[in-house]
Amino acid sequence: MASQYEANFIGMFDSVDELIQQTENPHHRAILLNYRAHGLLEVSQRYRELMVPDMMVEHPVYRMNEDGKSFVLDGRDEVTSFYQGLEASGAIVLWPVEQVVAVADWGFASEALFCHFVPGSILAADGTDIDDLNATYLVTHVYSMVWPYDQCARLKGEHVYEDSSTRQISKPDPADVITPADAKRLLAPVLANPPALTATTA
């Protein structure tokens, strides 16, 4: 039986796809397509593909703010280590819902409720009071994001800000947990089918 979250997970970029179809500015479309591919590759554990020279600048800088903590990832090596850590911990499956995005020449800004499957051991290590280290929990919280891009629509970095007042943690039925392997399988067709520009008439 499929997870109750599966349809929402697969459709995580539906609203962005609609915006892409309506966006005629080539630079803005390229930014949105980059963001779409970036998110899908990241959650599919294919982060090395999003770090290629035509998608990301040579020296990206990530500014991350979550759960009352802030840190900076300065450069490609630190960003790579960050993704490797997510993959190794099994905490790489996350997705946006109710996403609102605005795009401009400099990049895009968004606000969304994110869902994130996180191993209990990771939450406990961060000081969260849980009852089962071996379970996988669902963390939901609202993020605001600002991602700058260069003139070639390559990602320059991520600025990510959590609204900690929205943070909620629950323990889903194990049958509803989407594993990293599930994510890779489910998102492969989505990655392979980016949206096309909707034809317009004068």
N, C-alpha and C positions, 0 to 999 in steps of 0.2 A: 504493500500500500504506500502511495506517495505521501510525503510530508505535507501537512496542511500549509506549510510555508512555500511549497515548491513553485506554485504559479506566480506568487508575488516575487519570489527570488528570480525566476527566469525573466520576469517583466520589469526588473529593477530600473531599466533605462527607457521604459515606454514613453515617459513624458519628455525625456531628452530626445528620443527619436522623433517625436512630433515636432519639437522645436527645430531639429536638424532639417526636417522635410520642409519647414516653412522659412528657413533662413537662406536668403539668396546671396548675402555677402560671402564671398569665397573664403576670406580669412576667418570670419566668425564660424562658418561651417567647419573649417579645418580644425579649429580649436575644439568645437563640440565633438567632432569625430575622434580627436585625440583623447579627450576626456572619456568618452564611451569606451574606446579600446583599452585605455589605461585601467579603468575600473574592472572591466571584464577579465583582462589578463592577470591583474593582481589577484583577484579572488580565485582564478583558475590555477594559481601557483605557476604562472608563466611570466613572472615579473621581469625576467631577463629580457623578454621581448619588448617590454615597454621602455626599457632603458637604452634602446638602440639610438644611434645619432640622429635619425630623422624624427624621433618622437620626444627626445629629452636633450636639454643642453648639456654641455660637457661638465659643468659644475652646478648641479641642482642644489637648492637649499630648502629643506622642509622645516617648518615651524609648527610643532605639535603641542596642543594644549588639551589635556584630558584628565578628569578625575582630580582636579586641583594641582596637577603637575604640568610643567612646561619643559620642553627640550628642543634642541635644534640639531638637525642632521645636516652637516655641512660637507657637501661633496658626494661624489658617486660612491665611494667606498662605504661611507656611513649609511647612505640610503640602501645600498645593497645589503649591508649587515642587518638593517632594520627588517627588510623583507625576508631575509633568511631566518631571522628570529621568529617572525610570525609563522612561517612555514614549519619550522622545527617544533614549535609549541602546539601546533594544530589550531591556532587562533586566527586563521586567515579568512574564515567564511563570514563575511559581513555584506550588507547591502542596504541601499537607501530606499525609503518609501516616502510618499507624499513630498516629492522633491520639487523645489522651485529653483530655476536657474536663469540667470541673466548673463548675457555674453556681450563683450565689447572688444575693441582692438587690443587692449592690454591683457585680456584673459577672461575669466568668468568668476562669478560669485554665486553661491547657492546656499540654501538652507534645507535640511531634510531630517526626518526621523530615520535613524539607522538601527538596524537589527544586527546583532553580532553574536554568533555562537562562540562561547569561551569555555575552555576546560576549567573545571573547578579548582584544579591545582594552581592555575594562573591567577584566578580571583583571590584565592587564599594567600598567595605570595604577595599580592598587592594590599592585603589587609582587610579583604571583604569577609564577613562572617557568613560562611556557608555550611551546609550539613553533610556534603558528600564530595570529597576530593576527586573521586573517580567519575562524577557525573559531568555532563556538559550543560551549561546554563545559557539562557538567552538574555543578553543585555540590550536594552533599548534606550536610546538617548538622542537628543537633537544636536546636530552639528551645524555650524556655519563654516563655510569654506571659501577661501579666496585663492585661486590658482593663477599666477602670472604666466604669460606665454611670450615668446619672442616673435619677431616679425615673420619668422618661418613657421609659426604655429607649433613650436616645440615647447614643451613644459619647462619652465624655469624653477618651479618649486611648488610646494603645497603649504598653505597657511590654514590650519585646521583648529577650530575652537569648539569645545563641547559646552553646552549649557548643562552644567552638572545638576541643576534642579530638576531636570527631566529624566535623570538616570533611574532606571528600574531594572531589577534582576529577578528572573523567574527560572524555574526548572521545568523545561518542557518534557513531554513524553519522549523517551529515547527514539521512538519510531519517527518522530517529527524532526529530529536533528539532521541537518544537512551536513555531511562530512566533506572534508576537502576533496576526496575522490568523487563524491556526488557532484560537487560544484564544478569540477573540471569537466565532467561528462555533460551536465545540464547546460553549461554556458558555451560549449563548443559551437553548437548551431547558431547561437546568438552572435557570437564573434564573427562567424563566417558570413553573416547577412546584415551588414550595416544598411541603414535606411538611405534611400535615394531622394533627391530633391523633388518635391511635388510640383508637377507642371502647373504653371500659372498662365492666366490670360490677361491681356491688357484691358 
